[in-house]
Amino acid sequence: MRLFVLLILSILPVFATFWPIPPINQPHPLGNNWGNYQDYGSGPYFHNGIDVITPDTSGVEVRAVAHGWVKAWGTIQQELHYRIAVCDSPLTFTGRAEGWLYAHIDPSRYHKNLGDEVQEGELIGYLVPWPIDASFDHCHFARISDTGATWQRFPSPTWWFIQNPLTLIQPNTDLLAPVFQDARSGQRFAFCRNNTSTYLNPNNLSGDVDIIARIYDKTGFSTGNDTWDKLAPYLIEYSIKTAGGTVVVPWTIGVVFHGRLEAQNVNVVYKNDNTCRSRGDYERREYYYIVTNTDGDSMIEATDANGKWATGEVGDGNYWVYVRASDVVGNTTIDSMLVTTSNGVPVAETKEAVLTAPLTVRTGPGVAQINLTLSRTTPGSLTVVDPAGRQVAVLKLGILPAGYQSYTFTPPADGVYFARLKFHPHTATVKWTAIK
């Protein structure tokens, strides 16, 4: 079952910028985007920028999108990879500061140099011709940060890649919604034992399971190459319901390509084995996302690999798995698949306990109040866990009474916590950040 909708995101960028190559006031095709899978033979990594494609191969101007100071000029390996880093702060500021990276600058033509001040819209260099394919001439453009009076440290810069430029660029018209493909033959999604390559029959799921979705996005502004046009979606979420419509897992962020990218976490997001093999090169773009590898927040972290669908915590039966993919402007596609769990866990014969209002957390200095309302008395538990899934506290274990109830939790330290309510055959979770 597939559903296409148009959703305009209500969160707008704090500030906007224009495109780094002419024409600066209109969208350009993208050859790669923030976070898409890459592997050219030396191992997989996140693409840590956007590749802004130009049809002009005569040496295209690169323009500064904001005022700043050049803190780095150099190459990471050869003449194709010269780059300029323009910091928002002057060279006298040596703490961590943000800036813009413009890569694939022609070193043999005019360009700005280390220490130069740059004005918004000013010419800072020209694109180098791309020898692999002239139609892939592009500016690799990224939002970065670093420390020091300069950020030279070539050939191994220490830059952090901190924000998807597409959340800042205006205008940013995206005409097409993401596209789902079968993850396996005849299966919209694939299912494997958590953090393994042991794939499971969707009609007989058991234990802790990872859900794999195969998705790509296009913007509607073509590079002229169908493969290069395939990009990573901006946001992927998932939800699970019983066949009767009861929510087992509410809509949960699987991955959002908004903030910092760290290369070592690429296998947390992308599945890459003989069954679901992610690809990212000039010839093939295949993106297989482990949508359950998440703690529900917007950061991509190594601990997200602890995420899974614990099918043993629900009664045996039929469940709809939903996955929702959106681009950066909100074009959204939802797809789904009916699966069956089989753990030897009987479905409750009595009427299900119903959480009649969302699980909520009210926070105050050094304390959290967790509130819930059940329609009937039922066996269950209320615990607090950290982002790695470690149990921090047990607030209630045994019989959960009917009606409204409130529990107090004192966090041992500042940070992110999850209240987890379990009552057969369901689990409800709510996240909050504690600040003492």
C-alpha positions as CSV (number, residue, x, y, z in Angstrom):
1,M,0.0,0.0,0.0
2,R,1.4,3.4,-1.0
3,L,0.3,6.9,-0.3
4,F,1.7,10.1,-1.7
5,V,1.1,13.4,0.1
6,L,2.5,16.9,0.0
7,L,3.5,18.3,3.4
8,I,5.0,21.7,3.8
9,L,7.5,21.7,6.8
10,S,6.8,24.3,9.3
11,I,10.4,24.6,10.5
12,L,12.1,27.2,8.3
13,P,15.9,27.9,8.3
14,V,17.2,30.4,10.8
15,F,18.8,32.2,7.9
16,A,18.8,31.5,4.2
17,T,21.5,31.6,1.6
18,F,21.6,31.5,-2.2
19,W,23.3,28.9,-4.5
20,P,27.1,29.0,-4.8
21,I,27.2,28.9,-8.6
22,P,25.3,31.0,-11.2
23,P,22.5,31.5,-11.5
24,I,22.5,31.9,-7.7
25,N,18.8,32.6,-7.4
26,Q,17.4,29.3,-8.9
27,P,17.7,25.6,-8.0
28,H,20.4,23.5,-9.6
29,P,20.6,19.7,-10.3
30,L,22.4,17.7,-7.6
31,G,24.7,14.9,-8.3
32,N,24.9,13.9,-4.6
33,N,23.3,15.2,-1.5
34,W,23.9,15.4,2.2
35,G,24.3,11.9,3.7
36,N,23.8,9.7,0.6
37,Y,25.8,6.5,0.6
38,Q,29.2,6.6,-1.3
39,D,31.8,4.0,-2.0
40,Y,34.2,4.2,-4.9
41,G,36.2,1.2,-3.9
42,S,37.9,2.4,-0.7
43,G,35.0,1.8,1.7
44,P,31.6,3.4,2.4
45,Y,31.1,6.9,3.7
46,F,28.4,9.5,4.0
47,H,28.5,12.2,1.2
48,N,29.3,15.2,3.4
49,G,28.0,18.0,1.2
50,I,25.8,18.6,-1.8
51,D,27.3,18.4,-5.3
52,V,25.8,21.4,-7.2
53,I,25.9,20.4,-10.9
54,T,26.3,22.9,-13.8
55,P,25.8,22.2,-17.5
56,D,28.5,24.8,-18.3
57,T,31.9,23.2,-18.7
58,S,33.9,26.4,-19.5
59,G,35.0,27.2,-16.0
60,V,32.1,28.2,-13.8
61,E,32.3,31.0,-11.3
62,V,31.9,30.1,-7.6
63,R,30.4,32.9,-5.5
64,A,30.5,33.3,-1.7
65,V,27.1,32.8,-0.1
66,A,28.0,34.8,3.0
67,H,30.5,37.3,4.4
68,G,33.5,35.7,6.0
69,W,37.3,35.1,6.1
70,V,39.2,32.4,4.2
71,K,40.6,30.0,6.9
72,A,41.7,27.3,4.5
73,W,42.9,26.9,0.9
74,G,44.4,23.7,-0.3
75,T,43.8,20.1,-1.5
76,I,43.1,16.8,0.2
77,Q,44.8,14.8,-2.5
78,Q,45.2,16.2,-6.0
79,E,44.4,19.2,-8.2
80,L,40.7,18.1,-8.6
81,H,40.2,18.5,-4.9
82,Y,41.3,22.1,-4.1
83,R,38.9,23.8,-1.7
84,I,38.2,27.0,0.0
85,A,36.9,27.2,3.6
86,V,35.3,30.6,4.4
87,C,34.6,31.0,8.2
88,D,31.9,33.2,9.6
89,S,34.4,34.6,12.2
90,P,37.7,36.4,11.6
91,L,41.2,34.8,11.9
92,T,41.5,36.4,15.4
93,F,38.9,34.0,16.7
94,T,40.4,30.6,17.4
95,G,37.5,28.8,19.1
96,R,35.1,26.5,17.2
97,A,33.4,28.5,14.5
98,E,31.1,27.7,11.6
99,G,31.7,28.4,7.9
100,W,31.2,27.3,4.3
101,L,33.2,24.8,2.2
102,Y,33.5,25.2,-1.6
103,A,35.4,22.3,-3.2
104,H,36.7,21.5,-6.6
105,I,38.2,25.0,-7.2
106,D,40.6,25.4,-10.2
107,P,44.0,26.2,-8.6
108,S,45.3,27.6,-12.0
109,R,42.7,30.4,-12.2
110,Y,41.8,33.3,-10.0
111,H,40.8,32.3,-6.4
112,K,40.7,33.8,-2.9
113,N,43.6,33.0,-0.7
114,L,44.2,32.2,3.0
115,G,43.4,35.2,5.2
116,D,41.3,37.1,2.6
117,E,38.1,38.7,3.7
118,V,35.1,37.7,1.5
119,Q,31.9,39.6,0.9
120,E,28.5,37.9,0.2
121,G,28.2,37.3,-3.5
122,E,31.9,37.9,-4.2
123,L,33.8,35.8,-6.8
124,I,36.0,33.4,-4.9
125,G,37.2,31.1,-7.7
126,Y,36.2,28.9,-10.6
127,L,35.3,25.2,-10.9
128,V,37.9,22.8,-12.1
129,P,36.8,20.7,-15.2
130,W,35.8,17.3,-14.0
131,P,37.8,14.8,-16.1
132,I,35.8,11.7,-15.2
133,D,32.8,13.1,-17.0
134,A,32.4,16.7,-18.2
135,S,28.7,16.7,-17.4
136,F,29.6,16.1,-13.7
137,D,31.3,19.5,-13.3
138,H,30.2,20.5,-9.8
139,C,30.8,22.5,-6.7
140,H,30.9,20.3,-3.5
141,F,29.3,22.7,-1.0
142,A,29.0,22.1,2.7
143,R,28.4,23.7,6.1
144,I,31.4,23.0,8.4
145,S,33.1,24.0,11.6
146,D,36.6,23.8,13.0
147,T,38.9,25.5,15.5
148,G,42.0,27.7,15.2
149,A,43.1,30.9,13.5
150,T,43.3,28.8,10.3
151,W,41.8,25.5,9.3
152,Q,44.7,24.4,7.0
153,R,45.5,20.9,8.3
154,F,45.8,19.4,4.8
155,P,45.7,16.7,3.6
156,S,43.6,15.6,6.6
157,P,41.5,18.5,7.8
158,T,39.6,18.2,11.1
159,W,36.4,19.9,9.9
160,W,33.1,18.8,11.3
161,F,30.3,18.6,8.7
162,I,27.5,20.1,10.7
163,Q,24.4,21.0,8.7
164,N,22.7,20.0,5.5
165,P,23.0,23.1,3.1
166,L,19.6,22.3,1.6
167,T,18.0,23.3,4.9
168,L,19.5,26.8,4.4
169,I,19.5,27.4,0.6
170,Q,16.8,29.5,-0.9
171,P,15.1,29.1,-3.3
172,N,14.9,25.4,-2.9
173,T,12.1,24.0,-5.0
174,D,11.8,20.2,-5.0
175,L,9.2,18.8,-7.4
176,L,9.2,15.1,-6.6
177,A,8.4,12.9,-3.6
178,P,10.8,10.0,-2.6
179,V,10.3,6.6,-4.2
180,F,10.2,3.2,-2.5
181,Q,11.5,0.1,-4.3
182,D,11.2,-3.5,-3.2
183,A,14.0,-4.3,-0.6
184,R,13.8,-7.9,-1.6
185,S,12.0,-9.7,-4.5
186,G,8.3,-9.5,-3.8
187,Q,8.9,-7.7,-0.5
188,R,8.5,-4.0,0.0
189,F,10.7,-4.2,3.1
190,A,13.3,-6.6,4.3
191,F,13.6,-8.0,7.8
192,C,16.7,-9.4,9.5
193,R,17.8,-10.4,13.0
194,N,19.0,-7.3,14.8
195,N,22.5,-6.2,13.6
196,T,23.0,-9.4,11.5
197,S,22.6,-10.6,7.9
198,T,20.2,-13.3,9.0
199,Y,17.1,-12.5,7.0
200,L,13.7,-13.5,8.2
201,N,10.4,-14.6,6.6
202,P,8.0,-11.6,7.0
203,N,5.2,-14.1,7.7
204,N,7.2,-15.6,10.7
205,L,9.0,-12.8,12.4
206,S,10.5,-13.4,15.9
207,G,12.9,-11.9,18.3
208,D,14.6,-8.5,17.8
209,V,14.2,-7.4,14.2
210,D,15.7,-4.7,12.0
211,I,13.4,-3.3,9.3
212,I,15.1,-2.4,5.9
213,A,13.6,0.0,3.4
214,R,15.0,0.8,-0.1
215,I,14.3,4.4,-1.0
216,Y,15.7,7.2,-3.2
217,D,14.7,10.7,-3.9
218,K,14.8,13.0,-6.9
219,T,14.4,16.8,-7.0
220,G,12.9,17.2,-10.5
221,F,16.0,19.1,-11.7
222,S,17.9,16.5,-13.7
223,T,21.6,16.2,-14.2
224,G,20.7,14.4,-17.4
225,N,21.8,11.1,-15.9
226,D,19.1,9.0,-14.2
227,T,21.6,7.3,-11.8
228,W,23.1,10.6,-10.6
229,D,19.6,12.0,-10.0
230,K,19.0,9.4,-7.3
231,L,19.6,11.0,-3.9
232,A,19.0,10.3,-0.3
233,P,15.6,11.3,1.3
234,Y,15.9,14.0,4.0
235,L,13.8,12.2,6.6
236,I,12.7,8.6,7.1
237,E,10.3,7.5,9.8
238,Y,8.5,4.3,10.7
239,S,5.4,3.2,12.6
240,I,3.8,-0.2,13.4
241,K,0.1,-1.0,14.0
242,T,-1.9,-4.1,14.6
243,A,-4.1,-5.3,11.7
244,G,-7.0,-3.8,13.7
245,G,-5.3,-0.4,13.7
246,T,-3.9,-0.2,17.3
247,V,-0.6,1.6,17.4
248,V,2.3,-0.6,18.6
249,V,5.1,1.8,17.6
250,P,4.1,5.5,17.0
251,W,5.8,7.4,14.2
252,T,9.5,7.4,15.1
253,I,12.4,9.1,13.3
254,G,14.6,6.5,11.7
255,V,17.1,9.0,10.2
256,V,17.1,12.6,9.4
257,F,19.9,14.1,7.3
258,H,19.9,17.5,8.9
259,G,22.9,17.8,11.2
260,R,26.4,16.4,11.7
261,L,27.7,13.5,9.7
262,E,30.5,11.2,11.0
263,A,31.9,8.7,8.6
264,Q,32.1,5.9,11.1
265,N,28.3,5.8,11.5
266,V,27.5,5.1,7.8
267,N,26.8,1.4,8.6
268,V,24.4,2.5,11.3
269,V,22.1,4.0,8.7
270,Y,22.8,1.9,5.6
271,K,22.6,-1.9,5.2
272,N,25.4,-3.3,3.1
273,D,25.5,-7.0,2.7
274,N,24.9,-9.6,0.0
275,T,21.1,-9.3,0.4
276,C,20.6,-5.6,0.8
277,R,23.7,-4.0,-0.8
278,S,23.9,-0.2,-0.7
279,R,25.7,1.3,-3.7
280,G,26.9,4.8,-4.3
281,D,29.2,5.5,-7.3
282,Y,28.9,6.8,-10.9
283,E,27.2,3.6,-12.2
284,R,24.8,2.6,-9.4
285,R,22.8,4.3,-6.6
286,E,21.0,1.8,-4.3
287,Y,20.1,3.0,-0.8
288,Y,19.0,0.4,1.8
289,Y,18.1,2.1,5.1
290,I,17.9,0.3,8.5
291,V,15.0,2.4,9.7
292,T,14.9,0.8,13.2
293,N,18.5,1.8,13.9
294,T,17.5,4.8,15.9
295,D,16.8,6.1,19.4
296,G,14.1,8.4,18.1
297,D,16.1,11.7,17.9
298,S,17.5,13.6,15.0
299,M,21.2,12.8,15.6
300,I,23.0,10.0,13.8
301,E,25.0,8.2,16.5
302,A,26.8,4.8,17.0
303,T,24.4,3.9,19.8
304,D,21.5,4.1,17.3
305,A,22.5,0.6,16.2
306,N,20.8,-0.6,19.5
307,G,17.5,0.2,17.9
308,K,15.2,-2.6,16.8
309,W,11.6,-3.9,16.7
310,A,11.3,-6.2,19.7
311,T,8.6,-8.5,18.2
312,G,8.7,-10.7,21.3
313,E,7.0,-7.9,23.3
314,V,3.9,-8.0,21.2
315,G,1.3,-10.8,20.8
316,D,1.6,-13.1,17.9
317,G,-0.4,-11.9,15.0
318,N,-0.6,-9.6,11.9
319,Y,1.0,-6.1,11.9
320,W,1.2,-3.3,9.4
321,V,4.7,-1.8,9.1
322,Y,4.7,1.7,7.7
323,V,7.6,3.7,6.5
324,R,7.4,7.4,5.6
325,A,10.1,9.2,3.6
326,S,10.2,13.0,3.0
327,D,12.5,15.4,1.1
328,V,13.7,18.7,2.6
329,V,10.7,20.7,1.5
330,G,8.2,18.2,2.7
331,N,7.1,16.1,-0.3
332,T,6.3,12.8,1.4
333,T,5.6,9.1,0.4
334,I,4.3,6.5,2.8
335,D,4.6,2.8,2.0
336,S,3.6,-0.3,4.1
337,M,3.7,-4.1,4.4
338,L,1.7,-6.6,6.3
339,V,3.8,-9.0,8.4
340,T,3.2,-11.7,11.0
341,T,5.0,-12.2,14.3
342,S,5.4,-15.6,15.8
343,N,7.1,-15.8,19.2
344,G,4.8,-18.1,21.1
345,V,3.3,-15.0,22.8
346,P,-0.5,-15.4,22.9
347,V,-2.8,-12.5,22.2
348,A,-4.6,-11.4,25.4
349,E,-8.0,-13.0,25.6
350,T,-9.4,-10.2,27.7
351,K,-10.0,-6.7,26.4
352,E,-6.7,-4.9,25.7
353,A,-5.5,-2.3,28.1
354,V,-5.8,1.0,26.3
355,L,-3.6,4.0,26.8
356,T,-6.4,6.5,26.6
357,A,-4.1,9.5,26.4
358,P,-0.5,9.9,25.2
359,L,2.3,9.1,27.6
360,T,3.6,12.5,28.7
361,V,6.5,14.0,30.7
362,R,6.5,17.3,32.6
363,T,9.9,18.5,33.6
364,G,11.2,20.8,36.2
365,P,14.6,21.6,37.8
366,G,16.1,18.2,38.5
367,V,12.9,16.2,38.3
368,A,10.5,14.7,35.7
369,Q,6.8,13.8,36.2
370,I,5.7,10.9,33.9
371,N,1.9,10.7,33.4
372,L,-0.3,8.1,31.9
373,T,-4.0,7.0,31.8
374,L,-5.2,3.4,31.3
375,S,-8.7,2.2,30.6
376,R,-8.3,-1.0,32.7
377,T,-6.0,-2.6,35.3
378,T,-3.3,-4.6,33.6
379,P,0.1,-6.3,34.3
380,G,2.9,-4.1,33.0
381,S,5.9,-1.9,33.8
382,L,7.1,1.7,33.6
383,T,10.9,2.2,33.3
384,V,13.3,4.9,32.3
385,V,16.1,4.0,29.8
386,D,19.0,6.1,28.3
387,P,19.7,6.5,24.6
388,A,21.8,3.3,24.5
389,G,18.8,1.3,25.8
390,R,20.3,0.8,29.3
391,Q,17.7,0.8,32.2
392,V,18.1,3.8,34.5
393,A,15.1,3.3,36.8
394,V,12.1,1.1,37.4
395,L,9.1,3.3,38.3
396,K,6.4,0.6,38.3
397,L,6.5,-3.2,38.0
398,G,3.6,-5.5,38.4
399,I,0.0,-4.3,38.2
400,L,-0.7,-1.0,36.5
401,P,-4.0,0.4,37.9
402,A,-6.8,1.8,35.7
403,G,-7.2,5.5,35.4
404,Y,-4.8,8.5,35.6
405,Q,-1.4,7.9,37.4
406,S,1.7,9.9,37.8
407,Y,5.3,8.9,38.6
408,T,8.3,11.0,39.7
409,F,11.8,10.4,38.4
410,T,15.0,12.3,39.4
411,P,17.6,12.1,36.6
412,P,21.1,11.2,37.8
413,A,22.6,13.6,35.3
414,D,21.7,15.9,32.5
415,G,20.9,14.2,29.2
416,V,18.3,12.5,27.1
417,Y,16.0,9.9,28.7
418,F,13.1,7.7,27.5
419,A,10.1,6.7,29.6
420,R,9.0,3.2,28.5
421,L,5.5,1.9,29.3
422,K,4.9,-1.8,28.6
423,F,1.6,-3.5,28.9
424,H,0.7,-6.7,26.9
425,P,0.9,-6.6,24.0
426,H,2.1,-3.0,23.6
427,T,4.9,-0.6,24.3
428,A,4.7,3.2,24.5
429,T,7.7,5.5,24.7
430,V,8.3,9.2,25.3
431,K,11.6,11.1,25.1
432,W,12.7,14.2,27.0
433,T,15.9,16.1,27.8
434,A,16.8,16.6,31.5
435,I,18.5,19.7,32.6
436,K,19.2,20.2,36.3
